[in-house]
Amino acid sequence: MTKVLAKSAQRIQECLKAAQMDCRVLELPHTTRTATDAAQAIGCTISQIVKSLIFKTRDTHKPVLILVSGSNKVDLEVIEKEVGEPITKADAEFTRMITGFAIGGIPPIGHDCPIELIFLDQDLLCFDEIWAAAGTQNAVFCLKSQFLEELTQGKVMSISSPSV
């Protein structure tokens, strides 16, 4: 008997199916809220985890989605130069309003509102497979790294520096 996914995880499974991606959402018994938690629960390197971070532009309040390798830290100056104004980390309320998901389970796809400003850490493309959140704090999916750009229509660039 197949276990029924939580509503948010099922939403991501349907997005993947609609995009004709052969990916399966998994709900794990342990939290995947942080990149470290996810890597430990999955059994992969932290660099293979896609951190989906929501920021917003300071002046125009547009959402900015940054998809960064779990081992990297975002260089905000690089992103600000691309968007043409300062950005700030979005709070939980703005994040939920834009994505429909709580922080700690934000997937790179399936958001409530369209996000036009999406940036992908080029370091994610160094891996054959990467893992992303799937709508809850313990749901994930694996995909071939080259499909992330196709799924999100994000701009691939050097946007990070390794965390220390």
C-alpha positions as CSV (number, residue, x, y, z in Angstrom):
1,M,0.0,0.0,0.0
2,T,1.4,3.4,-1.0
3,K,1.6,6.1,1.7
4,V,-0.4,9.2,0.8
5,L,1.8,12.3,0.7
6,A,1.1,15.4,2.8
7,K,-0.9,18.0,0.8
8,S,2.1,20.3,0.2
9,A,4.3,17.4,-0.9
10,Q,1.6,16.1,-3.2
11,R,1.4,19.5,-4.8
12,I,5.1,19.3,-5.7
13,Q,4.7,15.7,-7.0
14,E,2.0,17.0,-9.3
15,C,4.2,19.9,-10.5
16,L,7.0,17.5,-11.3
17,K,4.6,15.2,-13.2
18,A,3.1,18.2,-15.1
19,A,6.7,19.1,-16.1
20,Q,7.2,15.5,-17.3
21,M,10.0,15.0,-14.7
22,D,10.6,11.5,-13.6
23,C,11.1,12.5,-10.0
24,R,9.4,11.1,-6.9
25,V,8.7,13.1,-3.7
26,L,9.9,11.2,-0.6
27,E,8.7,12.0,2.9
28,L,11.4,11.0,5.3
29,P,11.1,10.2,9.0
30,H,13.6,12.9,10.0
31,T,13.5,16.6,9.4
32,T,15.1,18.1,6.3
33,R,14.5,21.7,7.4
34,T,18.2,22.7,7.1
35,A,20.7,21.7,4.5
36,T,22.7,19.8,7.1
37,D,19.5,18.0,8.3
38,A,18.6,17.1,4.7
39,A,22.1,15.8,3.8
40,Q,22.1,13.6,6.9
41,A,18.6,12.3,6.3
42,I,19.2,11.5,2.7
43,G,22.8,10.3,2.9
44,C,24.3,12.7,0.4
45,T,26.8,15.6,0.6
46,I,25.6,19.0,1.9
47,S,26.7,20.5,-1.4
48,Q,24.0,18.4,-3.2
49,I,21.2,20.0,-1.3
50,V,19.4,22.9,-3.0
51,K,18.6,25.6,-0.5
52,S,15.6,27.6,-1.7
53,L,15.9,31.1,-0.2
54,I,13.4,33.8,-0.6
55,F,14.5,37.4,-0.6
56,K,12.6,40.6,-1.6
57,T,13.8,43.7,-3.3
58,R,13.9,46.7,-0.9
59,D,12.2,49.3,-3.0
60,T,9.9,47.4,-5.3
61,H,9.1,44.5,-2.9
62,K,9.5,41.9,-5.7
63,P,10.2,38.3,-4.6
64,V,13.7,36.9,-5.4
65,L,14.3,33.1,-5.3
66,I,17.9,32.1,-4.9
67,L,18.7,28.4,-5.3
68,V,22.1,27.8,-3.8
69,S,24.2,24.7,-2.9
70,G,23.8,23.7,0.7
71,S,27.5,24.3,1.4
72,N,27.5,27.8,0.0
73,K,26.5,31.2,1.3
74,V,24.8,33.7,-1.0
75,D,26.9,36.8,-2.0
76,L,24.1,39.4,-1.8
77,E,26.1,42.0,-3.7
78,V,26.1,39.8,-6.8
79,I,22.3,39.4,-6.6
80,E,21.7,43.1,-5.9
81,K,23.8,44.0,-9.0
82,E,21.6,41.7,-11.1
83,V,18.3,43.0,-9.8
84,G,19.4,46.6,-9.7
85,E,18.4,47.3,-6.1
86,P,19.2,46.1,-2.6
87,I,17.5,42.9,-1.4
88,T,16.6,41.7,2.1
89,K,15.8,38.3,3.5
90,A,12.0,37.8,3.3
91,D,10.2,37.2,6.6
92,A,8.0,34.1,7.2
93,E,4.8,35.9,6.3
94,F,6.1,37.2,3.0
95,T,7.6,33.8,2.2
96,R,4.4,32.0,2.8
97,M,2.3,34.6,0.9
98,I,4.6,34.2,-2.2
99,T,5.4,30.5,-2.2
100,G,2.5,29.0,-0.2
101,F,5.1,27.1,1.9
102,A,6.7,27.5,5.3
103,I,10.4,28.2,5.6
104,G,12.3,25.0,5.9
105,G,10.2,23.2,3.2
106,I,10.3,25.7,0.3
107,P,10.7,23.9,-3.0
108,P,12.2,25.5,-6.1
109,I,8.9,25.1,-8.0
110,G,5.1,25.1,-7.4
111,H,4.8,28.5,-5.7
112,D,1.5,30.3,-5.3
113,C,2.8,33.5,-7.0
114,P,5.0,33.7,-10.1
115,I,8.6,34.6,-9.2
116,E,10.4,36.3,-12.1
117,L,13.8,36.9,-10.3
118,I,15.3,33.4,-9.9
119,F,19.0,32.7,-9.6
120,L,20.7,29.3,-9.6
121,D,24.1,28.7,-8.0
122,Q,26.3,27.3,-10.8
123,D,27.9,25.0,-8.2
124,L,24.7,22.9,-8.2
125,L,25.4,21.9,-11.8
126,C,28.7,20.1,-10.7
127,F,26.6,17.2,-9.5
128,D,24.7,14.6,-11.4
129,E,21.9,14.5,-8.8
130,I,20.7,17.1,-6.4
131,W,18.0,17.1,-3.7
132,A,15.5,19.8,-3.1
133,A,12.7,20.5,-0.5
134,A,9.2,19.3,-1.6
135,G,6.9,21.5,0.4
136,T,7.2,20.2,4.0
137,Q,10.0,20.0,6.5
138,N,10.6,16.3,5.8
139,A,9.7,16.0,2.1
140,V,12.4,16.0,-0.6
141,F,12.9,15.1,-4.3
142,C,15.9,14.1,-6.3
143,L,16.6,15.4,-9.8
144,K,19.3,15.6,-12.3
145,S,21.0,18.9,-11.8
146,Q,20.7,20.0,-15.4
147,F,16.9,19.9,-15.1
148,L,16.8,22.5,-12.3
149,E,17.3,25.4,-14.8
150,E,14.6,24.0,-17.1
151,L,12.2,23.6,-14.2
152,T,12.7,27.0,-12.7
153,Q,13.7,29.1,-15.7
154,G,16.3,30.7,-13.4
155,K,19.6,32.4,-14.4
156,V,22.6,30.2,-13.7
157,M,25.5,32.2,-12.3
158,S,28.2,32.4,-9.7
159,I,26.2,33.7,-6.8
160,S,27.9,32.3,-3.7
161,S,31.0,31.9,-1.7
162,P,31.7,28.7,0.2
163,S,30.5,28.7,3.8
164,V,33.2,28.6,6.4
